[in-house]
Amino acid sequence: MVPLAGEPMPVVVGLLITGQFFFGVGSTVWNVRFVSLRQAATQTPMLGLMNSIILTLLGGVVPVGAIVGGLLGQIIGMRPTLFISIAGELLATLWVVFSPVRTMRELPNNVD
């Protein structure tokens, strides 16, 4: 919603509030499902290692994204950069859409 926000001010505020609401709900649902699946599919002795690796990978790409986003913002402008980031986020969901995870109805058994 951020790159769509423009004048007048009530429209800007409405779009930003709506976008933030759906982002908050979506990220909460995603995190609960993502962590539940990871923990169910990982053997108990490996949970700490798996979580530390995932957090390192997820947190490790943030500085790279910040640099790329900043450079793109300087080169092509803020609004086109935000649209590119939206496209990247949508493309990132394709692995779920085309994987067996999408049709799972039960979590896998955590075999110790």
C-alpha positions as CSV (number, residue, x, y, z in Angstrom):
1,M,0.0,0.0,0.0
2,V,2.9,2.4,0.6
3,P,3.8,3.1,-3.0
4,L,0.1,3.7,-3.8
5,A,-0.2,6.3,-1.1
6,G,-0.6,9.8,-2.5
7,E,-2.6,12.9,-2.0
8,P,-5.0,13.7,-0.3
9,M,-3.9,13.0,3.3
10,P,-6.9,10.9,4.4
11,V,-6.2,8.5,1.5
12,V,-2.6,8.3,2.5
13,V,-3.5,7.5,6.1
14,G,-6.1,5.0,5.1
15,L,-3.8,3.1,2.8
16,L,-1.0,3.1,5.3
17,I,-3.2,1.8,8.1
18,T,-4.8,-0.8,5.9
19,G,-1.4,-2.0,4.6
20,Q,0.1,-2.2,8.1
21,F,-3.0,-4.1,9.4
22,F,-2.8,-6.8,6.7
23,F,1.0,-7.0,7.0
24,G,0.7,-7.6,10.7
25,V,-2.0,-10.2,10.3
26,G,-0.2,-11.9,7.4
27,S,3.2,-12.0,9.1
28,T,1.7,-13.4,12.3
29,V,-0.1,-16.2,10.4
30,W,3.0,-16.9,8.4
31,N,5.3,-17.1,11.4
32,V,3.0,-19.4,13.4
33,R,2.7,-21.8,10.4
34,F,6.4,-21.5,9.4
35,V,7.7,-22.2,12.9
36,S,5.2,-25.0,13.6
37,L,6.2,-26.8,10.4
38,R,9.9,-26.4,11.1
39,Q,9.6,-27.7,14.6
40,A,7.4,-30.6,13.6
41,A,9.7,-31.7,10.8
42,T,12.9,-31.5,12.9
43,Q,14.1,-34.0,15.4
44,T,14.1,-32.7,18.9
45,P,17.9,-32.8,19.4
46,M,18.4,-30.7,16.3
47,L,15.8,-27.9,17.1
48,G,18.3,-25.5,18.5
49,L,20.7,-25.9,15.6
50,M,17.9,-25.6,13.0
51,N,16.4,-22.4,14.7
52,S,19.8,-20.8,14.9
53,I,20.6,-21.5,11.2
54,I,17.2,-20.2,10.1
55,L,17.5,-17.0,12.2
56,T,21.1,-16.4,10.9
57,L,20.0,-16.9,7.3
58,L,16.9,-14.7,7.7
59,G,18.7,-12.0,9.6
60,G,21.8,-12.2,7.4
61,V,20.0,-11.1,4.2
62,V,18.6,-7.9,5.8
63,P,21.7,-5.8,5.4
64,V,22.1,-7.0,1.8
65,G,18.5,-6.0,1.1
66,A,19.0,-2.7,2.8
67,I,22.0,-1.9,0.6
68,V,20.3,-3.0,-2.6
69,G,17.1,-1.1,-1.7
70,G,19.0,2.0,-0.9
71,L,21.0,1.9,-4.2
72,L,17.8,1.2,-6.2
73,G,16.1,4.1,-4.4
74,Q,18.9,6.4,-5.4
75,I,19.1,5.2,-9.0
76,I,15.4,4.7,-10.0
77,G,13.5,6.4,-7.2
78,M,11.6,5.4,-4.2
79,R,8.2,4.4,-5.7
80,P,9.7,2.1,-8.4
81,T,11.9,0.5,-5.8
82,L,8.9,-0.2,-3.6
83,F,7.1,-1.8,-6.5
84,I,10.2,-4.0,-7.2
85,S,10.2,-5.1,-3.6
86,I,6.5,-6.0,-3.8
87,A,7.3,-8.1,-6.9
88,G,10.2,-9.8,-5.0
89,E,7.9,-10.7,-2.1
90,L,5.3,-12.1,-4.4
91,L,7.9,-14.2,-6.2
92,A,9.2,-15.5,-2.9
93,T,5.8,-17.1,-2.3
94,L,6.0,-19.3,-5.4
95,W,8.0,-22.0,-3.6
96,V,5.0,-22.5,-1.3
97,V,2.4,-22.4,-4.1
98,F,4.2,-25.1,-6.1
99,S,5.3,-27.3,-3.2
100,P,3.5,-30.0,-1.2
101,V,3.4,-27.7,1.8
102,R,0.4,-25.9,0.3
103,T,-1.7,-29.1,0.4
104,M,-0.6,-30.3,3.8
105,R,-3.4,-30.9,6.3
106,E,-1.4,-32.3,9.1
107,L,2.1,-31.6,10.5
108,P,4.7,-34.3,10.0
109,N,5.6,-36.5,13.0
110,N,8.6,-35.4,14.9
111,V,10.6,-38.6,14.9
112,D,13.2,-38.7,17.7
